[in-house]
Amino acid sequence: MNMKKTDWILAGLFTAAGALLMVENITASADESLAHPLSTTSWAMLPVFLLAMVPILWRRRNILAVVGVTVAVMAVHLVSFEWVTRCGAGLPLAFALSYAVARFAGNIRNQAIGLAGVVVLILLVLAQDSSIGGLPGGLEIALPGAALFYGIGFWVQNRVTSKKVAERVAV
């Protein structure tokens, strides 16, 4: 499956959002509005976080590999840099991956594996998020958001499949 223009745009948007968020973390001073103080302002967090954003480019080719790589890199980011803000780009990425799992994962087994990976990604994004103070602060938004995007992807995939079946029958 070839990459489409929208794949490049989506990956570019997530990469830009991730870069902006990490630069904000890096340049942040002692921000009193944060629920938890930042653990680090190291520039090393920027390339690691970007490695979590870029794999969505290949979502049409192998969504399970994309989810797996994204989860692994986010786990490295969490362990390496602890309390920083990740939710601003991490949750939209999880929502986009939820949609992509519904669209591209295929059979029910792959759907379940992909969704489990998305849930793990959400937990990693929120675990030590300085802006919301950790897991409880974001799960009530993140899980329904992921379910909503999965539902939209599922609906779109059913429409695409129905259209292909109708075209085959008409021929």
Secondary structure, DSSP 8 states (H G I E B T S, - for coil): ----HHHHHHHHHHHHHHHHHHHHHHH----TTSSS--S---TTHHHHHHHHHGGGGGTTT-HHHHHHHHHHHHHHHHHHH-SB--HHHHHHHHHHHHHHHHHH--SHHHHHHHHHHHHHHHHHHHHTBTTTTSTHHHHHHHHHHHHHHHHHHHHHHHHHHHHHHHHHHH-
